[in-house]
């Protein structure tokens, strides 16, 4: 174990240095991290409300989910990885620069929607590049490096936003800086990325019906059927009773419990995140201070992400998921307490949120690793596509529904109400994780196979 850990870092840096184009993802991640926060601050600076940001986020998520299907098809059919990255990064640069001249909320929604349309182009291309340009033995290290570069980019973007606003206090020119970052990544891709030595075979000819159905089956937007449960029964004697009995039997397996818990986690995260920046501004934290609070979250992710795998081995993935979910839930409750302005205001509010948001960042790093391990150990070849497709669909539904609900609760209720609902959702997921763990142990000891699609 120690030898692997000791030798892992040199091998990882050797892989990065052997493929300098991996560093092209650093500036663009800095730009995208600062951009999302800058957009919220633009709305705040124009005396907008949280419900406007919730609307923009809902539309953005819808565009992101829908365009993933198109870009996935194009990435399968055409092996133009560099071109797709250039479309993504040059598009980002143009959109960020255009926001400098923003005059209305409608323009903001339009440009943010375009960001959602372009984002999957880079995501598909970057993952396929790693798949094509690294050997099977190198890929785990390459993907880890890619993830760490993304986190470091987020930290860089937050620090640039903080120091820029501290020195200048003008938000719109910062968008031109972010456009420059995206342009820098485009130039690094142009000069640094070479054609893959073994490109994956592109899809040739017109897409067949089976291909389209397969793409829709695994898409976040349209994968709405539940593979674990039977379809609605035909109207025959006893059909409803047999279906209800099947549902109860399937619910004893860990997969539906895991999917339900992950849905609640995603829904709670969306509820909290959409309103959090507006809450920070409401308690008097400056725009620069809001950037710094977000940096604390990213730094905690950078610290805990590399150790998440070892922690899951030491204590078990199930325990890691429950602990991280509990930390997130307690963190949401603490932020709800912070909304009592007479107790937490000014400098105290800033310091309290700086600490708690860092804890939330550590928790998400641990949860991402633990939940993936718990989910993937349940997958069998026959079910994997259906289950992962359903999980993606539930995640997309949670992102859209959580964003909309967050805006409504915060605007017509209060930030405290939103954070309490988010905390309750997370705490409700804890018994689901415990039940999933028990179902997994029962299946292992009893030899009961996991549920399969029919």
C-alpha positions in Angstrom: 0.0 0.0 0.0 2.7 2.5 1.0 4.8 1.6 -2.0 1.9 2.3 -4.3 1.1 5.6 -2.7 4.7 6.6 -2.7 5.2 5.8 -6.3 1.9 7.1 -7.4 2.7 10.8 -7.3 5.9 10.6 -9.4 4.1 8.4 -12.0 1.2 10.9 -12.0 3.4 13.9 -12.6 5.4 12.0 -15.1 2.2 11.3 -17.0 1.2 15.0 -16.9 4.6 16.1 -18.1 4.6 13.4 -20.8 1.3 14.8 -22.0 1.6 18.6 -21.5 -1.8 19.1 -23.1 -3.4 17.9 -19.8 -2.5 21.4 -18.4 -4.8 22.9 -21.0 -7.7 22.1 -18.7 -6.3 24.3 -15.9 -7.2 27.7 -17.3 -10.7 26.7 -18.5 -11.6 25.2 -15.2 -10.5 28.4 -13.5 -12.7 30.3 -15.9 -15.8 28.1 -15.4 -15.5 28.0 -11.6 -15.3 31.8 -11.4 -18.0 32.3 -14.1 -20.8 30.5 -12.3 -20.2 32.7 -9.2 -19.7 35.9 -11.2 -23.1 35.3 -12.9 -24.9 35.2 -9.6 -23.0 38.3 -8.5 -24.1 40.1 -11.7 -27.7 39.4 -10.8 -27.1 40.6 -7.2 -25.4 43.7 -8.5 -28.4 44.5 -10.7 -30.7 44.1 -7.7 -32.0 40.8 -9.0 -33.4 38.0 -6.8 -32.7 34.4 -6.1 -35.7 33.3 -8.1 -34.1 34.8 -11.2 -31.0 32.8 -10.6 -33.1 29.7 -10.0 -34.9 30.2 -13.3 -31.5 30.7 -15.1 -30.1 27.5 -13.5 -33.2 25.5 -14.4 -33.0 26.5 -18.0 -29.2 25.9 -18.0 -29.6 22.4 -16.6 -32.2 21.6 -19.2 -30.0 22.7 -22.0 -27.0 20.8 -20.5 -29.0 17.6 -20.3 -30.5 17.9 -23.8 -27.3 18.8 -25.6 -25.5 15.9 -24.0 -27.3 13.6 -26.3 -26.3 15.5 -29.5 -22.7 16.0 -28.5 -22.5 12.3 -27.4 -23.7 11.3 -30.9 -21.2 13.6 -32.6 -18.3 12.4 -30.5 -19.2 8.8 -31.4 -19.5 9.6 -35.1 -16.6 12.0 -35.6 -13.1 11.6 -33.9 -12.5 15.3 -33.9 -11.5 15.7 -30.3 -9.5 18.9 -30.7 -12.1 20.6 -32.8 -14.8 19.9 -30.1 -12.5 21.3 -27.4 -11.9 24.4 -29.5 -15.6 24.8 -30.1 -16.2 24.6 -26.4 -13.4 26.8 -25.2 -13.7 29.5 -27.9 -17.4 29.5 -27.3 -16.9 30.1 -23.6 -14.5 32.9 -24.4 -17.0 34.6 -26.6 -19.9 34.2 -24.2 -17.9 35.5 -21.2 -16.8 38.5 -23.2 -20.3 39.1 -24.3 -21.5 39.2 -20.7 -19.4 42.3 -20.2 -22.0 44.1 -22.4 -25.0 42.6 -20.7 -28.1 44.8 -20.6 -30.9 42.5 -19.5 -31.8 39.4 -17.6 -33.2 37.8 -20.9 -29.7 38.2 -22.4 -28.2 36.5 -19.3 -30.5 33.5 -19.6 -29.8 33.2 -23.3 -26.0 33.3 -22.8 -26.1 31.0 -19.8 -28.2 28.5 -21.9 -25.5 28.6 -24.6 -23.0 27.7 -22.0 -25.1 24.7 -21.1 -25.3 23.8 -24.8 -21.5 24.0 -25.3 -20.3 22.3 -22.1 -20.9 18.7 -23.1 -18.7 19.2 -26.2 -15.6 19.6 -24.0 -16.7 16.9 -21.5 -17.1 14.2 -24.2 -13.9 15.2 -26.1 -11.6 15.4 -23.0 -12.7 12.0 -21.7 -12.2 10.4 -25.1 -8.8 12.0 -25.4 -7.7 10.4 -22.2 -9.1 7.1 -23.4 -7.3 7.3 -26.7 -3.9 8.8 -25.7 -3.2 6.8 -22.5 -2.7 3.1 -22.3 -5.0 1.0 -20.2 -2.4 0.9 -17.4 -2.0 4.7 -17.5 -5.6 5.7 -17.6 -6.4 5.5 -13.8 -3.5 7.9 -13.2 -4.5 10.1 -16.1 -8.1 10.4 -14.9 -6.9 11.1 -11.4 -4.6 13.8 -12.7 -7.5 15.2 -14.8 -9.7 15.4 -11.7 -7.0 17.1 -9.6 -6.3 19.6 -12.4 -10.0 20.5 -12.4 -10.0 21.1 -8.7 -6.8 23.2 -8.8 -8.4 25.2 -11.6 -11.4 25.9 -9.5 -9.2 27.1 -6.7 -7.3 29.3 -9.1 -10.5 30.8 -10.5 -11.8 31.6 -7.0 -8.5 33.2 -6.0 -8.4 35.3 -9.1 -12.0 36.5 -8.4 -11.2 37.3 -4.8 -8.0 39.3 -5.5 -9.6 41.0 -8.5 -12.5 42.3 -6.6 -10.4 43.2 -3.6 -8.2 45.3 -5.8 -10.7 46.6 -8.3 -14.2 46.0 -7.0 -15.5 46.0 -10.6 -17.2 42.7 -11.5 -17.8 43.1 -15.3 -14.1 43.4 -16.3 -13.5 40.2 -14.4 -15.5 38.4 -17.1 -13.0 39.6 -19.7 -10.3 38.0 -17.6 -12.2 34.7 -17.6 -12.7 35.0 -21.3 -8.9 35.2 -21.5 -8.5 32.1 -19.5 -10.8 30.2 -21.8 -8.9 31.5 -24.8 -5.6 30.4 -23.2 -7.0 26.9 -22.9 -8.1 27.0 -26.6 -4.5 28.0 -27.6 -3.0 25.3 -25.5 -5.3 22.8 -27.2 -4.4 24.1 -30.6 -0.7 23.9 -30.1 -0.5 21.1 -27.6 -3.0 18.4 -28.6 -2.0 16.1 -31.4 -4.1 13.6 -33.2 -4.6 10.4 -31.2 -2.3 7.6 -32.2 -5.2 5.1 -31.9 -8.5 7.0 -32.3 -11.6 5.1 -31.4 -13.5 3.9 -34.5 -16.1 6.5 -35.4 -19.7 5.6 -36.1 -20.1 5.2 -39.8 -23.2 5.9 -41.9 -26.6 7.0 -40.7 -27.5 6.2 -37.1 -29.6 3.1 -36.8 -32.8 2.9 -34.8 -31.0 0.7 -32.3 -28.3 3.3 -31.9 -30.7 6.1 -31.3 -32.7 4.0 -28.8 -29.4 3.1 -27.0 -28.4 6.8 -26.8 -31.9 7.8 -25.5 -31.8 4.8 -23.1 -28.6 6.1 -21.4 -29.4 9.9 -21.7 -30.0 11.9 -18.6 -32.9 13.7 -20.2 -35.1 10.9 -21.4 -34.2 7.8 -19.4 -37.3 7.9 -17.2 -38.3 4.2 -16.9 -37.4 2.2 -13.9 -35.5 -1.0 -14.8 -36.0 -2.6 -11.4 -39.8 -2.6 -11.4 -42.2 -4.2 -13.8 -44.3 -2.1 -16.2 -47.8 -1.2 -15.4 -49.8 -4.4 -15.3 -52.3 -5.5 -17.8 -55.8 -5.6 -16.5 -56.1 -9.2 -15.5 -57.3 -10.7 -12.2 -54.7 -10.3 -9.5 -52.4 -8.2 -11.7 -52.2 -5.2 -9.4 -51.6 -7.4 -6.4 -48.8 -9.3 -8.1 -47.2 -6.0 -9.2 -47.3 -4.6 -5.7 -45.8 -7.8 -4.3 -43.0 -7.5 -6.9 -42.4 -3.9 -6.0 -42.0 -4.8 -2.3 -39.7 -7.6 -3.1 -37.5 -5.4 -5.3 -37.4 -2.7 -2.7 -35.6 -5.1 -0.4 -32.6 -5.1 -2.8 -29.9 -2.4 -2.4 -30.1 -0.9 -5.9 -33.4 1.0 -5.5 -32.4 2.1 -2.0 -29.1 3.4 -3.3 -30.7 5.3 -6.2 -33.3 6.8 -3.8 -30.5 8.0 -1.4 -28.4 9.4 -4.3 -31.5 11.3 -5.6 -32.1 12.9 -2.2 -28.4 13.9 -2.0 -28.5 15.5 -5.4 -31.8 17.2 -4.7 -30.6 18.6 -1.4 -27.4 19.8 -3.0 -29.2 21.7 -5.7 -31.6 23.2 -3.1 -28.7 24.4 -1.0 -26.3 25.6 -3.7 -28.7 27.7 -5.8 -29.6 29.9 -2.8 -26.3 29.9 -0.9 -24.6 32.8 -2.7 -27.7 35.0 -2.3 -27.8 34.2 1.4 -24.1 35.1 1.8 -24.8 38.5 0.2 -27.9 39.0 2.3 -25.9 38.7 5.5 -23.5 41.4 4.3 -20.5 39.4 3.0 -18.8 41.2 0.2 -18.5 39.9 -3.3 -14.8 39.3 -2.8 -15.6 37.5 0.5 -18.1 35.2 -1.3 -15.3 34.2 -3.7 -13.1 33.3 -0.7 -15.8 31.2 0.9 -16.1 29.2 -2.3 -12.3 28.8 -2.4 -12.4 27.2 1.1 -14.8 24.6 -0.4 -12.5 23.8 -3.3 -9.4 23.7 -1.1 -11.1 21.1 1.1 -12.0 19.1 -1.9 -8.4 19.2 -3.1 -7.2 18.0 0.3 -9.6 15.2 0.8 -10.2 13.9 -2.7 -6.8 12.0 -2.9 -7.4 10.3 0.4 -11.0 9.3 -0.2 -10.1 5.9 -1.7 -7.8 5.0 1.2 -10.5 6.0 3.7 -13.1 3.9 1.9 -10.8 0.9 2.0 -10.0 1.4 5.7 -13.6 2.1 7.0 -15.8 0.8 4.2 -17.5 2.7 1.4 -20.9 2.5 3.1 -19.6 4.1 6.3 -17.8 6.8 4.2 -21.1 7.6 2.4 -23.1 7.8 5.6 -20.5 9.9 7.4 -20.2 12.4 4.5 -23.9 12.6 4.1 -24.3 13.3 7.8 -21.6 16.0 7.6 -23.4 17.6 4.7 -26.7 17.5 6.5 -25.3 19.0 9.7 -23.5 21.6 7.6 -26.9 22.6 6.1 -28.4 22.8 9.5 -25.6 25.0 10.8 -26.0 27.4 7.8 -29.8 27.5 8.6 -28.8 28.6 12.1 -26.5 31.2 10.6 -29.5 32.9 9.0 -30.4 34.3 12.4 -28.7 37.6 11.6 -28.8 38.9 15.2 -26.6 36.0 16.2 -24.4 35.7 13.1 -23.7 38.8 11.2 -20.8 40.7 9.7 -17.3 39.2 10.3 -18.8 36.3 12.4 -21.0 35.2 9.5 -18.1 35.3 7.1 -15.8 33.2 9.4 -18.6 30.7 10.2 -19.5 30.2 6.6 -15.8 30.0 5.6 -15.4 27.0 8.0 -18.7 25.2 7.3 -18.4 25.5 3.5 -15.0 24.0 3.8 -16.5 21.0 5.7 -19.1 20.7 3.0 -16.3 20.6 0.4 -14.5 17.8 2.3 -17.8 15.9 2.6 -18.5 16.1 -1.2 -15.1 14.7 -2.0 -15.6 11.8 0.3 -19.2 11.2 -0.8 -18.3 11.2 -4.5 -15.8 8.4 -4.0 -17.9 6.4 -1.5 -21.2 6.6 -3.4 -19.5 5.5 -6.7 -18.0 2.5 -5.0 -21.3 1.5 -3.4 -23.2 1.9 -6.7 -20.7 0.1 -8.9 -20.3 -3.0 -6.6 -24.0 -3.7 -7.3 -23.8 -3.5 -11.1 -23.8 -6.7 -13.2 -23.2 -6.6 -16.9 -26.9 -7.1 -17.8 -28.1 -4.2 -15.7 -25.3 -1.7 -15.7 -26.5 0.4 -18.6 -30.1 0.6 -17.4 -29.1 1.4 -13.8 -26.5 4.0 -14.7 -28.9 5.6 -17.1 -31.6 5.8 -14.5 -29.1 7.2 -12.0 -28.2 9.9 -14.5 -31.8 10.7 -15.2 -32.5 11.0 -11.4 -29.5 13.3 -11.1 -30.8 15.5 -13.9 -34.3 15.6 -12.4 -32.8 16.5 -9.0 -30.7 19.3 -10.4 -33.7 20.8 -12.3 -36.3 20.3 -9.6 -33.9 21.4 -6.8 -33.0 24.6 -8.6 -36.7 25.5 -9.2 -37.8 24.6 -5.7 -34.8 26.5 -4.1 -35.9 29.7 -5.8 -39.5 29.3 -4.8 -38.7 28.5 -1.2 -36.1 31.2 -0.7 -38.1 33.9 -2.6 -41.6 33.2 -1.1 -40.3 31.7 2.2 -36.8 32.3 3.4 -33.2 31.0 3.1 -33.6 29.3 6.4 -36.6 27.3 5.1 -34.6 26.3 2.0 -31.6 25.1 4.0 -33.8 23.2 6.5 -35.5 21.4 3.7 -32.1 20.6 2.1 -30.9 19.2 5.5 -34.0 17.1 6.0 -33.6 15.6 2.6 -30.1 14.5 3.4 -30.9 13.2 6.8 -33.8 11.2 5.3 -31.3 9.6 3.0 -29.2 8.1 5.9 -31.6 5.3 6.7 -31.8 4.5 3.0 -28.0 4.1 2.9 -28.1 1.9 6.0 -30.9 -0.3 4.5 -28.9 -0.6 1.3 -25.8 -1.7 3.3 -28.0 -4.3 5.1 -29.5 -5.5 1.9 -26.0 -5.9 0.4 -24.8 -7.9 3.3 -27.9 -10.1 3.3 -27.4 -10.8 -0.4 -23.7 -11.7 0.1 -24.4 -14.0 3.0 -27.5 -15.5 1.5 -26.4 -15.7 -2.1 -29.3 -13.7 -3.3 -28.5 -12.2 -6.7 -29.2 -8.5 -7.4 -32.4 -7.7 -9.3 -32.1 -7.9 -13.0 -34.1 -6.2 -15.8 -36.8 -8.2 -17.5 
